[in-house]
Amino acid sequence: MFAPEHRGRGTRDGVRRPGSSSRAAVHALRTGGLTLALAGSLAAAALAAQGDTPVVATEKAGGAPAGAPDLTRVSLQRSSDGRLRAGISLAAALQPKDLVAKSGPPGSVCLRVYTSTKPGVLPPDYLVCVTADAKGKTLRGTVMAEQVNALPKKVGTAAISRTSERNLVIRFSQSVVGKPSVIQFAAEATSAGCTRLSCVDTLPDAPETSKLTLRLEAPPER
């Protein structure tokens, strides 16, 4: 007697019909493609969301050195127009005239921006500062790049607005600070006319910083 002929799946009368395995392969490709597309969409959404949520540091009032402006809150995020938005709050009202010095350097409220240097080891790469005009009437924003063995160099401007007499909102472009992927930052407030370290308050306390991730670096190619 002869052994019965084996008929596998996708066969008829022992003969494999064309298209059965290819249809399965196409289905697998389609399913896999949809999965990859969904994963890609989720990854793109995650990348787009980087930096949109504010990173915030706070401190109770009264933590500043004697004579220094008292910082209580600093935040940084990417705003809807693509610019960076920093919010800085103080324990007491700040008027433009408070930043004008009768002698010595002017007072300022700044954001220390670290894009490549290490906080606590080297000065920040950029300072985004709020100062007053000579008459103490209006506030102005300036972006400065630190230089080796030289004074900081102005590289751009920042838009200043206020939500109250204790708050400052500073907006500046990403490109003016080199369009980094990650920013480490801290706020700094300096009394007018004073050159002592005791006249400066920082938030977080130096050399600590907060970190804002704007975009994820692409993984290295294999």
Contacts in CASP RR format, 6 or more apart in sequence:
PFRMAT RR
TARGET T0000
AUTHOR 0000-0000-0000
METHOD contacts of the structure
MODEL  1
MFAPEHRGRGTRDGVRRPGSSSRAAVHALRTGGLTLALAGSLAAAALAAQ
GDTPVVATEKAGGAPAGAPDLTRVSLQRSSDGRLRAGISLAAALQPKDLV
AKSGPPGSVCLRVYTSTKPGVLPPDYLVCVTADAKGKTLRGTVMAEQVNA
LPKKVGTAAISRTSERNLVIRFSQSVVGKPSVIQFAAEATSAGCTRLSCV
DTLPDAPETSKLTLRLEAPPER
5 14 0 8 1.000
6 14 0 8 1.000
7 13 0 8 1.000
7 14 0 8 1.000
8 14 0 8 1.000
8 16 0 8 1.000
9 20 0 8 1.000
10 16 0 8 1.000
10 17 0 8 1.000
10 20 0 8 1.000
10 21 0 8 1.000
11 17 0 8 1.000
46 216 0 8 1.000
47 215 0 8 1.000
47 216 0 8 1.000
50 213 0 8 1.000
50 214 0 8 1.000
50 215 0 8 1.000
50 216 0 8 1.000
51 77 0 8 1.000
51 78 0 8 1.000
51 212 0 8 1.000
51 213 0 8 1.000
51 214 0 8 1.000
52 77 0 8 1.000
52 78 0 8 1.000
53 77 0 8 1.000
54 75 0 8 1.000
54 76 0 8 1.000
54 77 0 8 1.000
54 85 0 8 1.000
55 75 0 8 1.000
55 76 0 8 1.000
55 77 0 8 1.000
55 185 0 8 1.000
55 210 0 8 1.000
55 211 0 8 1.000
55 212 0 8 1.000
56 73 0 8 1.000
56 74 0 8 1.000
56 75 0 8 1.000
56 210 0 8 1.000
57 73 0 8 1.000
57 74 0 8 1.000
57 75 0 8 1.000
57 186 0 8 1.000
57 187 0 8 1.000
57 203 0 8 1.000
57 204 0 8 1.000
57 210 0 8 1.000
58 72 0 8 1.000
58 73 0 8 1.000
58 203 0 8 1.000
59 71 0 8 1.000
59 72 0 8 1.000
59 73 0 8 1.000
59 203 0 8 1.000
59 204 0 8 1.000
59 205 0 8 1.000
60 72 0 8 1.000
61 70 0 8 1.000
61 72 0 8 1.000
61 91 0 8 1.000
62 70 0 8 1.000
62 91 0 8 1.000
63 70 0 8 1.000
63 201 0 8 1.000
64 70 0 8 1.000
64 71 0 8 1.000
64 91 0 8 1.000
64 189 0 8 1.000
64 201 0 8 1.000
65 197 0 8 1.000
65 198 0 8 1.000
65 199 0 8 1.000
65 200 0 8 1.000
65 201 0 8 1.000
66 198 0 8 1.000
67 191 0 8 1.000
67 194 0 8 1.000
67 198 0 8 1.000
67 199 0 8 1.000
68 189 0 8 1.000
68 190 0 8 1.000
68 191 0 8 1.000
68 198 0 8 1.000
68 199 0 8 1.000
68 200 0 8 1.000
68 201 0 8 1.000
69 90 0 8 1.000
69 92 0 8 1.000
69 94 0 8 1.000
69 109 0 8 1.000
69 189 0 8 1.000
69 190 0 8 1.000
69 191 0 8 1.000
69 201 0 8 1.000
70 90 0 8 1.000
70 91 0 8 1.000
70 92 0 8 1.000
70 189 0 8 1.000
70 201 0 8 1.000
71 88 0 8 1.000
71 89 0 8 1.000
71 90 0 8 1.000
71 91 0 8 1.000
71 187 0 8 1.000
71 189 0 8 1.000
71 201 0 8 1.000
71 202 0 8 1.000
71 203 0 8 1.000
72 89 0 8 1.000
72 90 0 8 1.000
72 91 0 8 1.000
72 203 0 8 1.000
73 87 0 8 1.000
73 88 0 8 1.000
73 89 0 8 1.000
73 203 0 8 1.000
74 86 0 8 1.000
74 87 0 8 1.000
74 88 0 8 1.000
74 89 0 8 1.000
74 111 0 8 1.000
74 185 0 8 1.000
74 186 0 8 1.000
74 187 0 8 1.000
74 203 0 8 1.000
74 210 0 8 1.000
75 86 0 8 1.000
75 87 0 8 1.000
76 84 0 8 1.000
76 85 0 8 1.000
76 86 0 8 1.000
76 87 0 8 1.000
76 111 0 8 1.000
76 183 0 8 1.000
76 185 0 8 1.000
76 210 0 8 1.000
76 212 0 8 1.000
77 84 0 8 1.000
77 85 0 8 1.000
77 212 0 8 1.000
78 84 0 8 1.000
78 85 0 8 1.000
78 174 0 8 1.000
78 212 0 8 1.000
78 214 0 8 1.000
79 85 0 8 1.000
79 171 0 8 1.000
82 173 0 8 1.000
82 174 0 8 1.000
83 171 0 8 1.000
83 172 0 8 1.000
83 173 0 8 1.000
83 174 0 8 1.000
84 171 0 8 1.000
84 172 0 8 1.000
84 173 0 8 1.000
84 174 0 8 1.000
84 177 0 8 1.000
84 183 0 8 1.000
85 169 0 8 1.000
85 170 0 8 1.000
85 171 0 8 1.000
86 111 0 8 1.000
86 128 0 8 1.000
86 169 0 8 1.000
86 170 0 8 1.000
86 171 0 8 1.000
86 172 0 8 1.000
86 185 0 8 1.000
86 187 0 8 1.000
87 167 0 8 1.000
87 168 0 8 1.000
87 169 0 8 1.000
87 170 0 8 1.000
88 109 0 8 1.000
88 111 0 8 1.000
88 130 0 8 1.000
88 167 0 8 1.000
88 168 0 8 1.000
88 170 0 8 1.000
88 187 0 8 1.000
88 189 0 8 1.000
89 166 0 8 1.000
89 167 0 8 1.000
89 168 0 8 1.000
90 109 0 8 1.000
90 166 0 8 1.000
90 167 0 8 1.000
90 189 0 8 1.000
91 166 0 8 1.000
92 166 0 8 1.000
93 165 0 8 1.000
93 166 0 8 1.000
94 109 0 8 1.000
94 165 0 8 1.000
94 166 0 8 1.000
94 168 0 8 1.000
95 136 0 8 1.000
95 165 0 8 1.000
96 132 0 8 1.000
96 133 0 8 1.000
96 136 0 8 1.000
96 137 0 8 1.000
96 138 0 8 1.000
96 139 0 8 1.000
97 132 0 8 1.000
97 136 0 8 1.000
97 137 0 8 1.000
98 107 0 8 1.000
98 132 0 8 1.000
98 192 0 8 1.000
99 106 0 8 1.000
99 107 0 8 1.000
99 108 0 8 1.000
99 109 0 8 1.000
99 130 0 8 1.000
99 131 0 8 1.000
99 132 0 8 1.000
99 136 0 8 1.000
99 139 0 8 1.000
99 192 0 8 1.000
100 106 0 8 1.000
100 107 0 8 1.000
100 132 0 8 1.000
100 134 0 8 1.000
100 135 0 8 1.000
100 136 0 8 1.000
100 192 0 8 1.000
101 107 0 8 1.000
101 192 0 8 1.000
101 193 0 8 1.000
102 193 0 8 1.000
103 193 0 8 1.000
104 192 0 8 1.000
104 193 0 8 1.000
104 195 0 8 1.000
105 190 0 8 1.000
105 192 0 8 1.000
105 193 0 8 1.000
105 194 0 8 1.000
105 195 0 8 1.000
106 131 0 8 1.000
106 132 0 8 1.000
106 192 0 8 1.000
106 193 0 8 1.000
107 131 0 8 1.000
107 132 0 8 1.000
107 190 0 8 1.000
107 191 0 8 1.000
107 192 0 8 1.000
107 193 0 8 1.000
107 194 0 8 1.000
108 129 0 8 1.000
108 130 0 8 1.000
108 131 0 8 1.000
108 188 0 8 1.000
108 189 0 8 1.000
108 190 0 8 1.000
109 129 0 8 1.000
109 130 0 8 1.000
109 168 0 8 1.000
109 187 0 8 1.000
109 188 0 8 1.000
109 189 0 8 1.000
109 190 0 8 1.000
110 127 0 8 1.000
110 128 0 8 1.000
110 129 0 8 1.000
110 130 0 8 1.000
110 187 0 8 1.000
110 188 0 8 1.000
110 189 0 8 1.000
110 190 0 8 1.000
111 127 0 8 1.000
111 128 0 8 1.000
111 129 0 8 1.000
111 170 0 8 1.000
111 185 0 8 1.000
111 186 0 8 1.000
111 187 0 8 1.000
111 188 0 8 1.000
112 119 0 8 1.000
112 124 0 8 1.000
112 126 0 8 1.000
112 127 0 8 1.000
112 185 0 8 1.000
112 186 0 8 1.000
112 187 0 8 1.000
112 188 0 8 1.000
112 202 0 8 1.000
112 209 0 8 1.000
113 124 0 8 1.000
113 125 0 8 1.000
113 126 0 8 1.000
113 127 0 8 1.000
113 128 0 8 1.000
113 177 0 8 1.000
113 183 0 8 1.000
113 184 0 8 1.000
113 185 0 8 1.000
114 124 0 8 1.000
114 125 0 8 1.000
114 183 0 8 1.000
114 184 0 8 1.000
114 185 0 8 1.000
114 209 0 8 1.000
115 125 0 8 1.000
115 126 0 8 1.000
115 177 0 8 1.000
115 178 0 8 1.000
115 180 0 8 1.000
115 182 0 8 1.000
115 183 0 8 1.000
116 125 0 8 1.000
116 180 0 8 1.000
117 123 0 8 1.000
117 124 0 8 1.000
117 125 0 8 1.000
119 184 0 8 1.000
119 186 0 8 1.000
119 206 0 8 1.000
119 207 0 8 1.000
119 208 0 8 1.000
119 209 0 8 1.000
120 206 0 8 1.000
120 207 0 8 1.000
121 207 0 8 1.000
123 146 0 8 1.000
124 146 0 8 1.000
125 145 0 8 1.000
125 146 0 8 1.000
125 177 0 8 1.000
126 143 0 8 1.000
126 144 0 8 1.000
126 145 0 8 1.000
126 146 0 8 1.000
126 155 0 8 1.000
126 176 0 8 1.000
126 177 0 8 1.000
127 143 0 8 1.000
127 144 0 8 1.000
127 146 0 8 1.000
127 152 0 8 1.000
127 188 0 8 1.000
128 141 0 8 1.000
128 142 0 8 1.000
128 143 0 8 1.000
128 144 0 8 1.000
128 158 0 8 1.000
128 170 0 8 1.000
128 172 0 8 1.000
128 177 0 8 1.000
129 141 0 8 1.000
129 142 0 8 1.000
129 143 0 8 1.000
129 144 0 8 1.000
130 139 0 8 1.000
130 140 0 8 1.000
130 141 0 8 1.000
130 158 0 8 1.000
130 160 0 8 1.000
130 168 0 8 1.000
130 170 0 8 1.000
131 139 0 8 1.000
131 140 0 8 1.000
131 141 0 8 1.000
131 142 0 8 1.000
132 138 0 8 1.000
132 139 0 8 1.000
132 140 0 8 1.000
133 140 0 8 1.000
139 160 0 8 1.000
139 162 0 8 1.000
139 168 0 8 1.000
140 157 0 8 1.000
140 160 0 8 1.000
141 157 0 8 1.000
141 158 0 8 1.000
141 159 0 8 1.000
141 160 0 8 1.000
141 170 0 8 1.000
142 154 0 8 1.000
142 156 0 8 1.000
142 157 0 8 1.000
142 158 0 8 1.000
143 154 0 8 1.000
143 155 0 8 1.000
143 156 0 8 1.000
143 157 0 8 1.000
143 158 0 8 1.000
143 172 0 8 1.000
143 176 0 8 1.000
143 177 0 8 1.000
144 152 0 8 1.000
144 153 0 8 1.000
144 154 0 8 1.000
144 155 0 8 1.000
145 152 0 8 1.000
145 153 0 8 1.000
145 155 0 8 1.000
146 152 0 8 1.000
147 153 0 8 1.000
155 176 0 8 1.000
156 172 0 8 1.000
156 176 0 8 1.000
157 172 0 8 1.000
158 170 0 8 1.000
158 171 0 8 1.000
158 172 0 8 1.000
159 170 0 8 1.000
159 171 0 8 1.000
159 172 0 8 1.000
160 168 0 8 1.000
160 169 0 8 1.000
160 170 0 8 1.000
161 169 0 8 1.000
161 171 0 8 1.000
162 168 0 8 1.000
162 169 0 8 1.000
163 169 0 8 1.000
174 180 0 8 1.000
174 214 0 8 1.000
177 183 0 8 1.000
180 214 0 8 1.000
181 213 0 8 1.000
181 214 0 8 1.000
181 215 0 8 1.000
181 216 0 8 1.000
181 217 0 8 1.000
182 211 0 8 1.000
182 212 0 8 1.000
182 213 0 8 1.000
182 214 0 8 1.000
183 211 0 8 1.000
183 212 0 8 1.000
183 214 0 8 1.000
184 209 0 8 1.000
184 210 0 8 1.000
184 211 0 8 1.000
184 212 0 8 1.000
185 209 0 8 1.000
185 210 0 8 1.000
185 211 0 8 1.000
185 212 0 8 1.000
186 202 0 8 1.000
186 203 0 8 1.000
186 204 0 8 1.000
186 206 0 8 1.000
186 208 0 8 1.000
186 209 0 8 1.000
186 210 0 8 1.000
187 202 0 8 1.000
187 203 0 8 1.000
188 200 0 8 1.000
188 201 0 8 1.000
188 202 0 8 1.000
189 200 0 8 1.000
189 201 0 8 1.000
189 202 0 8 1.000
190 199 0 8 1.000
190 200 0 8 1.000
191 199 0 8 1.000
191 200 0 8 1.000
193 199 0 8 1.000
204 210 0 8 1.000
END
